[in-house]
Structures are given as structure tokens and as C-alpha cells.
Amino acid sequence: MDNVVLIFITLMASTVSIICIRYNIRLRNYLKVFIETSKQISNREFHSRLNIDARGELGELSKNFNDMIDIMNSKIEEVEYNHLQMTSILKSISHGILAVDIDGNIMLINDEAKRILKCDKYEFIEGKNINLIINESSLLKEIALFKGSKESKYVELTTDDEIVYSINLDPIYLQDMDNIIIGSIINIKDITEKVKLENMRTDFVANVSHELKTPLTSISGFVETLKLNENIDIETRNRFLGIIESESDRLKRLIDDILLLSFIEKKETKSIELVNIYEVFMEVYEMTHYFAKSKNINVSYKFSDQNISILSNRDYVKQIFLNLIDNAIKYTPENKDVYVEVYYDKNNLVIKVGDNGIGIPKEDIKRIFERFYRVDKARSREVGGTGLGLAITKHIVKNLDGTINVKSELGQGSEFIITIPKKNFLK
């Protein structure tokens, strides 16, 4: 009897042991699967799932784990989509956007901000401190002063390189917490060209006002003198009337040039026609002949081809020759020479107008195409210049996709070189 009991106990113990061993083996296999799947998830393989065919607590654990992965994967996809949206929005914004945290670390930045701040477009700089990215000390100072502020701020900065930035700084609050600031959003825009245009517009208005006022004052003064002095002798009266006429002509030329320049700058045109370059030049040659003759100046010309034609406005082409030839004669002393050359150079048409006159100072050469800029203001008015001739010429040439340059030395003369792409011309 005792032996039977002993045998039974032994069998039961063996059975339990076998069951425990098998359960342990299954559990270890489950743990291996669990560990392997966890590694895959940690490597961002979010498609991975626990594949455990078990019941009870292990089955429940497996199901909960897979559900957790599904939720996490869904949230990650949502975050990635939101990030993609944010990135797309930032890229489409035409001005620079830069967000920094309270310590000055960059949270986000768009391509335009990278361009303005002279960063590599493809460099990942999120997380880096602005002190390592921004070289402009005045900008860094403004950001540092703004840190922690609850009030928005607008500033305009001019760098040592004469670049002008408009900067908007706004606080970033913790979501649903209006009293906790976590950083700043910086809206930065390069407005250098805008400021230049505004300054040019202001200067232009001031110059126009001055240029119009000068002849009007002269005309008004002499008219008043003639009205109040009936006993002025004929010679003096005629001299005053001559001055009034001269100033009136000057005023008309100025108004005409202002209107023409405005017209050309807007890229408006009157009528387009096939214009023969040589024929237009000869018209100008005849117009300026007596002026040149009065100073005993010889105007020579050389055309490589007299059949060159261009689809343009005849008056515009005429204006190019008239302005350059008239200027050459005006600023060339008596008994000197003026020359005109027109020829093809590879794929370009070249027009040269030169003289051996007084020349242009080196410091003035880069400014002579500016509106109302005169090298010698007194002399310019004396010879009847409006200060707009070269500006008009430059804009006409520009509208033809061409360029205009000048070579000059004091006392040696000047040479204006116009280059226009051959594609604009018909032969």
C-alpha cells in the first residue's frame, strides 16, 4: 500500500514537473517574441505586432500590447502629418520665420530665414543655439532683450553691410497657459530694396520739386520785373523776355523727360514698328549738325551694316542716339571730335558714342545714370541739361535686354558702349 502511494506521488510530481517545464519553455518563447517585437518597435518598425496564440493573462497582455502599438502608430502618423503641414506652410511663407525657446535654442526655422541668416539651406539647425547660428550682433541683442517679454515688438535694423531688416518679435505661450512663456517667434524680412526704392522716390520728388521750382522762380521774377517797370528800355526788355523763353523751354524739356522716364519705367510703349537703326541715326545727325558746327566739332560715324532693324518704338531708338550724341557735343570743347560706331560682335549689336572731351571723374562714373545726377551741376544747367537724359537712355536699353557702360578719363574724353542681344534685331 505504501509502495502504491509512493508511486502515485512520484508520478504526480513528475507530471507537475513536466507541465512546469513545458510552461516555462512556452513562457520563455513568449518572452523572446515579446523582446524581439519590442526591439522592432524601438527601431521605429511600427508595423510589427505580437503574434502570440495564448489564452488567459498572456493572451490579454498580447492584445493590450498590440492595441498600444496601434494607438502609438496612429499618434505618430498624426504628428508626422502635422509636422509635414507645418513644414509646407513655413516653406511657402515669403519671409523668414524663426522660433526659439526661452534659452535661445532654435525650435523651427524656414528656408527663407536660413537664406537671410546666411545658413546652409540643407543644414539641420533645429536644437542649436542662436548664438552659434546668427552672426549679426544687433539682431542677437534684440532677441536677447526681448526674451521673456509679454509684449510684441517691431524693429528695423541696419547692419554694417547696409542691409535693412524688418523684425517682428512675438512671445510664445505654453498652450492654455497665458502666463507661461516658452520662447519667441521671430518674423524677419530683408527690406533693403524697399528702403532703397523709398529713398529714391523721396529723392526723386525732392529733385523734381527743385528742378521745377528753379525755372519757375526765374520766370516769375522776370515777369514781375517787367510788370512793375514800364520804363524798361527795349534792349533790357528783350533780354528779360529771352531769359523767360529760355527758362520756359527748359521747363518744358524737364517735364517731357520726366513723363518719358515714367513711361519707360512702367515698360509701356506707344507703337511698335520695324525701325532702321541707320535711318534713325541720320535723323539725329541732322538734328545735331548745326550744334556741332557751332563748336567746330566733327561728328564721324561708321556702320558695319546700314540695314540693321529692330522691332521697337522709333522715338525710343531716336532718344538713345540723341541723348548720347547731344551730351558728347555739349561736354566736348571746341575743335574736338565726336564719333559713333555701330557693329555686330558675336551675338550682340554694339553701339559706341565717344568723344575726346572733358571726361568724367572716376568717383562719378558709377552714378551718372541716376536720375538728376550731374557731374557739374552749374555746367549742366548752363548747357541746358535736365539731368534725366542718361537715366532715360539706360531704361530704354534695359527694356531691350541690353546693357550700357562708360569708359572715361578726365581730360581724355568718354565712350559710352551699348550692347543689345542680336535676337532683338532683324536684318
C-alpha positions in Angstrom: 0.0 0.0 0.0 2.8 2.3 0.9 4.5 1.5 -2.4 1.4 2.4 -4.3 1.1 5.7 -2.6 4.8 6.4 -3.2 4.5 5.5 -6.9 1.4 7.8 -7.2 3.2 10.7 -5.6 6.2 10.2 -7.8 4.0 10.1 -10.9 2.2 13.2 -9.8 5.5 15.0 -9.1 6.8 14.0 -12.5 3.7 15.2 -14.2 3.8 18.5 -12.4 7.4 18.9 -13.3 6.8 18.1 -16.9 3.9 20.6 -17.0 6.1 23.3 -15.3 9.0 22.7 -17.7 6.7 22.9 -20.8 5.0 26.0 -19.4 8.4 27.5 -18.6 9.6 26.8 -22.2 6.4 28.3 -23.7 6.8 31.4 -21.4 10.4 31.8 -22.4 9.4 31.6 -26.1 6.7 34.2 -25.5 9.2 36.4 -23.7 11.6 36.0 -26.7 8.8 37.1 -29.1 7.9 40.0 -26.8 11.6 41.1 -26.6 12.1 40.9 -30.4 8.9 42.8 -31.1 9.8 45.5 -28.6 13.2 45.9 -30.3 11.5 46.3 -33.7 9.2 48.9 -32.2 12.1 50.8 -30.7 13.7 50.8 -34.2 10.5 52.6 -35.5 9.2 49.4 -37.2 5.7 50.2 -36.2 4.2 47.5 -38.5 5.4 44.9 -36.0 2.9 43.1 -33.8 3.0 40.4 -31.1 2.0 37.1 -32.6 1.2 35.0 -29.5 -1.5 32.4 -29.5 -2.2 32.3 -25.8 -5.1 32.4 -23.5 -5.6 34.0 -20.2 -3.3 36.7 -18.9 -0.7 36.2 -21.6 -3.3 36.5 -24.3 -4.7 39.6 -22.7 -1.2 41.1 -22.4 -0.5 40.3 -26.1 -3.8 42.0 -27.1 -3.2 45.1 -25.0 0.4 45.4 -26.3 -0.8 45.3 -29.9 -3.5 47.8 -29.2 -0.9 50.1 -27.6 1.2 49.8 -30.8 -1.8 50.7 -33.0 -2.6 53.8 -30.9 1.1 54.9 -30.8 1.4 54.3 -34.6 -1.8 56.4 -35.2 -0.4 59.2 -33.0 3.0 59.2 -34.7 1.3 59.4 -38.1 -0.8 62.3 -36.9 2.3 64.1 -35.5 4.2 63.4 -38.8 1.3 64.7 -40.9 1.0 67.9 -38.7 4.8 68.4 -39.0 4.6 68.0 -42.8 1.8 70.6 -42.8 3.8 72.9 -40.7 6.9 72.5 -42.8 4.9 73.1 -46.0 3.3 76.3 -44.5 6.7 77.6 -43.4 8.3 76.9 -46.8 5.5 78.8 -48.6 6.0 81.9 -46.4 8.0 84.5 -48.3 9.7 86.0 -45.3 11.9 84.4 -42.6 10.3 82.6 -39.6 12.4 81.6 -36.7 11.2 80.2 -33.4 13.5 79.9 -30.3 12.9 78.6 -26.8 13.5 80.6 -23.6 17.2 79.6 -23.7 17.7 80.7 -27.3 17.6 77.2 -28.8 16.1 77.0 -32.3 12.8 75.1 -32.3 12.0 75.7 -36.0 13.2 77.7 -38.9 12.2 78.0 -42.6 14.4 78.2 -45.7 13.9 82.0 -46.1 15.2 82.6 -42.6 18.2 80.4 -43.4 18.9 82.4 -46.5 18.6 85.7 -44.7 20.8 84.5 -41.8 23.3 83.0 -44.4 22.8 79.4 -43.2 23.2 76.3 -45.3 19.7 75.5 -46.7 20.2 71.8 -46.1 21.8 72.0 -42.7 19.7 70.8 -39.8 20.0 73.5 -37.2 16.9 72.8 -35.1 18.1 72.4 -31.5 21.2 74.6 -32.0 21.6 77.8 -30.0 21.1 81.1 -32.0 24.5 82.3 -30.8 26.0 79.6 -33.0 23.9 80.4 -36.0 23.3 84.2 -36.1 26.4 86.4 -36.7 24.7 89.7 -36.6 25.3 91.1 -33.1 22.5 93.8 -33.3 19.9 91.1 -34.1 21.2 88.8 -31.3 20.9 91.8 -28.9 17.3 92.5 -29.9 16.4 88.8 -29.4 18.1 88.8 -26.0 16.4 91.9 -24.9 13.0 90.5 -25.9 13.4 87.2 -24.1 10.6 86.7 -21.6 8.7 89.8 -22.8 4.9 89.5 -23.0 4.6 92.4 -25.4 5.1 92.1 -29.2 7.9 94.2 -30.7 8.8 95.6 -34.1 12.2 96.9 -35.0 14.2 97.9 -38.2 17.9 97.1 -38.1 20.6 98.2 -40.5 23.7 96.1 -40.5 27.3 97.1 -41.1 26.8 95.8 -44.7 23.9 98.3 -45.1 21.3 95.5 -45.2 18.0 96.6 -43.6 15.8 94.0 -41.8 12.3 94.4 -40.5 11.8 92.2 -37.5 8.6 91.3 -35.6 9.1 89.5 -32.3 6.2 87.8 -30.6 6.1 85.7 -27.3 5.2 82.0 -27.5 2.9 80.9 -24.6 2.6 77.4 -23.3 -0.7 76.0 -24.6 -3.7 77.1 -22.5 -1.3 78.9 -20.1 -1.2 82.6 -20.9 1.2 83.4 -18.1 4.0 80.9 -19.0 6.3 82.0 -21.9 8.3 79.2 -23.5 10.0 81.2 -26.3 9.8 83.7 -29.1 8.7 83.7 -32.7 10.8 85.9 -34.9 9.5 87.2 -38.2 12.4 88.6 -40.2 12.4 90.2 -43.7 15.1 91.8 -45.8 13.6 95.2 -46.8 16.8 96.7 -48.2 15.5 97.1 -51.7 12.2 98.5 -50.4 14.0 101.1 -48.3 16.3 102.0 -51.3 13.2 102.5 -53.5 11.6 104.6 -50.9 14.7 106.7 -50.6 14.9 107.0 -54.4 11.3 108.0 -54.6 11.8 110.7 -51.9 15.0 112.0 -53.6 13.2 112.0 -57.0 10.3 114.0 -55.6 12.7 116.4 -53.9 14.8 116.8 -57.1 11.7 117.3 -59.3 10.4 119.9 -57.0 13.7 121.7 -57.0 14.2 121.4 -60.8 10.7 122.7 -61.5 10.9 125.5 -58.9 14.2 126.9 -60.3 12.9 127.9 -63.8 9.5 128.9 -62.4 11.1 131.2 -59.9 13.2 132.8 -62.6 10.2 133.2 -65.0 8.1 134.6 -62.2 10.8 137.1 -61.1 11.4 138.5 -64.6 7.6 138.7 -65.4 7.2 140.6 -62.1 10.0 142.9 -63.1 8.5 143.6 -66.5 5.1 144.3 -65.0 6.4 146.7 -62.4 8.8 148.6 -64.6 7.1 150.0 -67.6 10.0 152.3 -68.5 12.5 149.4 -69.1 14.4 150.0 -72.4 13.7 147.7 -75.4 17.1 146.0 -75.1 16.7 145.1 -71.5 13.0 144.0 -72.0 14.1 141.7 -74.9 16.9 140.3 -72.8 14.4 139.5 -70.0 11.9 138.0 -72.4 14.8 135.9 -73.9 15.5 134.6 -70.4 11.8 133.8 -69.8 11.7 132.0 -73.1 14.8 130.0 -72.3 13.6 129.0 -68.9 10.2 128.1 -70.3 11.9 125.8 -72.9 14.0 124.3 -70.1 10.8 123.7 -68.0 9.1 122.0 -71.0 12.1 119.8 -71.6 12.2 118.8 -68.0 8.5 117.9 -67.9 8.8 116.0 -71.2 11.8 114.0 -69.8 10.0 113.2 -66.5 7.0 111.9 -68.4 9.1 109.9 -70.8 11.1 108.3 -68.0 7.9 107.4 -66.1 6.5 105.9 -69.3 9.6 103.8 -70.0 10.0 102.7 -66.3 6.5 101.3 -66.5 7.6 99.4 -69.6 4.8 101.0 -71.5 5.3 101.7 -75.2 3.5 103.7 -77.8 3.7 101.9 -81.1 6.0 99.0 -82.2 7.4 99.1 -85.7 10.4 97.9 -87.7 12.9 100.7 -87.1 16.0 101.0 -89.3 18.9 102.0 -87.0 21.0 103.8 -89.6 18.0 105.9 -90.7 17.2 107.0 -87.2 20.8 107.9 -86.6 20.9 110.1 -89.7 17.9 112.0 -88.4 19.7 112.7 -85.1 22.8 113.5 -87.1 20.9 116.2 -89.0 19.3 117.5 -85.8 22.6 117.9 -84.0 24.6 119.0 -87.0 24.3 122.8 -86.5 25.0 122.5 -82.8 28.2 120.6 -83.6 29.1 123.0 -86.3 28.7 126.0 -83.9 31.5 124.5 -81.8 33.5 123.3 -84.9 33.1 119.7 -83.7 33.4 116.9 -86.3 30.9 114.1 -85.8 32.1 111.0 -87.6 30.2 107.7 -87.9 30.8 104.1 -89.0 28.2 101.4 -89.6 29.2 97.8 -90.3 25.7 97.3 -91.8 23.2 100.0 -92.7 20.3 97.6 -92.9 20.1 96.7 -89.2 16.5 97.0 -88.0 14.8 96.5 -84.7 11.2 96.0 -83.6 10.8 98.8 -81.2 9.4 102.3 -80.8 11.1 104.7 -83.2 11.1 107.6 -80.7 12.9 105.4 -78.1 15.7 104.4 -80.5 16.0 108.0 -81.6 16.2 109.0 -77.9 19.2 106.8 -77.4 21.3 108.4 -80.2 20.0 112.0 -79.4 20.9 111.8 -75.7 24.3 110.3 -76.2 25.4 112.5 -79.2 23.9 115.7 -77.7 25.8 115.0 -74.4 29.0 114.3 -76.3 28.8 117.6 -78.2 27.7 119.6 -75.1 30.7 118.4 -73.0 33.3 118.4 -75.7 35.4 121.6 -76.1 35.5 123.4 -79.5 37.6 121.9 -82.3 37.4 118.4 -81.0 35.8 115.2 -82.3 32.8 113.0 -81.6 32.4 109.5 -83.1 29.7 106.9 -83.5 30.2 103.2 -84.2 27.6 100.5 -84.8 28.6 96.9 -85.5 28.0 93.3 -84.6 30.1 91.5 -82.0 29.3 87.7 -81.9 25.6 87.6 -80.8 25.3 91.2 -79.8 24.9 94.6 -81.5 27.2 97.2 -80.2 26.6 101.0 -80.3 29.5 103.3 -79.3 29.3 107.0 -78.9 32.6 108.7 -77.8 34.4 111.9 -77.7 37.8 113.4 -76.7 36.2 116.0 -74.4 36.5 116.8 -70.7 35.9 113.3 -69.4 34.2 112.2 -66.2 35.8 111.9 -62.7 36.2 108.2 -61.6 34.1 108.7 -58.4 31.2 110.0 -60.6 31.1 107.3 -63.2 29.0 104.8 -61.2 26.3 107.5 -60.5 25.9 109.2 -63.9 22.9 107.0 -64.8 21.0 108.1 -61.7 18.1 110.5 -62.2 19.1 114.2 -61.8 22.7 113.3 -61.0 25.1 115.8 -62.6 28.8 115.7 -62.5 29.0 119.5 -62.8 25.6 121.0 -61.9 26.4 124.5 -62.9 27.8 123.5 -66.3 24.8 121.1 -66.9 22.3 123.8 -66.4 24.4 126.2 -68.5 24.3 123.8 -71.5 20.6 123.0 -71.0 20.7 119.5 -69.4 17.8 118.2 -67.4 19.8 115.5 -65.6 17.5 112.8 -66.9 19.0 112.0 -70.3 21.3 109.2 -69.3 18.6 107.7 -67.0 16.2 107.6 -69.9 18.8 106.0 -72.1 19.6 103.4 -69.6 16.0 102.4 -69.1 15.4 102.2 -72.9 18.4 99.9 -73.3 17.3 97.8 -70.3 13.9 97.3 -71.9 15.8 95.9 -74.9 17.6 93.4 -72.6 20.8 95.3 -73.2 23.5 97.0 -71.1 25.1 100.4 -71.2 28.6 101.1 -69.8 31.0 104.0 -69.9 34.8 104.3 -70.1 36.2 107.7 -69.3 39.3 109.6 -68.1 39.5 113.3 -67.1 40.8 115.4 -70.0 40.8 112.4 -72.3 37.1 112.0 -73.1 34.4 109.5 -72.6 33.0 106.5 -74.5 29.5 105.0 -74.0 29.1 101.4 -75.0 25.6 99.9 -75.6 25.3 96.2 -76.1 22.0 94.7 -77.2 21.4 91.0 -77.8 21.2 90.3 -81.6 18.0 88.3 -81.1 16.2 91.7 -80.7 17.3 92.8 -84.2 16.1 91.9 -87.7 18.3 92.2 -90.7 
